[in-house]
């Protein structure tokens, strides 16, 4: 099982380095010291730091090479930082060896969380009126470079951070670098500082290489490949997207690691713990899924309605996550309501920000938070009725999937291929027959997979899938002003429940 966490840690480290110049230790060290028992003990975190530094060497090198190709490296203002960081990294490495497990591990966990919050608050670290890179270093800039260079250099050796994130902040906030230039420059410097710090760690504690060579080799290879791919992606998308994705992932990672390290032994009633764990799982699922989606959107150039609807479909997948993580219907209903109560004010806080509008591409103001409330309140209602009263968990899961993916298919197909508007008096005249046909096809596929999986015979499943898909598409067609968000899942749930009683 530890090898699974080694790979996850290395992938996370590489992605962080390529996207935002994060040091491998920011992601790797918390995972290794908290989730891998072999990195426990007095010098476990020290060894984890050394492995992270080794992963930083090639990962930073390939990242800086990618940014260099895009002319995103500027050492004209960074050479002082380079000299200071290199000179102090060895001293920091020795002090880290003396500090041991508690100081090193705790500092790294809280650093991860704080950096994540910082990026969520301000995803784009660039100044609006950034200084020109051609301006010569003045006394102020030299003083800033000396102070932060010496500080970051010590931190490089002490925490194994490689200084990447702290250099990023200095370059953008104090020296006026554009974000991607700051990332390229910091990873270039980090290549050398990580090398020196790793050599220092190894000379002080040779067991890192002698006893951990297999973990060392695995992490270096995985982190390097991840760094290369992520750096290519980062140079194709906006600074704000990179910062937002990085901040979200780091915040969740830091909070999770702090919880596991300090609060997992707190005794709470089992039902309360189950609810809290499920809410945490939902946050983690959504953040990871949205991050992967944004990554793919950036590579494929997906924008507009397809981007919007795919993000909506991800939200609908929360129902299976909740249903399969809880044994009791009332726990799922509570999770849905609490999750909505937590997320709604967060969306209200960020909805005026430009990155929020770019991310979700709302048709009208407040659409996302309204949809979220409808989704989770309706999930709670369906769970209460069909699972709580009638004892059919499967009905809830299938109805939500039919609703979510069917509606997404209708919108995408209607937008792309819709030429024949529905002119019926009872129908929404903005909808098309092509969109309804696409919804039917997708729903039939979902039901032909889902109904037999829960024990319905094919003799019943085939006509039931066709009838339910037709019914859901018809209800969606005649629902006006967005009320299909309520009408479609209820209609689908009734038809699916009847099918399960027959089959």
Order of alpha helices (4+ residues) and beta strands (2+ residues): alpha-alpha-alpha-alpha-alpha-alpha-alpha-alpha-alpha-alpha-alpha-alpha-alpha-alpha-alpha-alpha-alpha-alpha-alpha
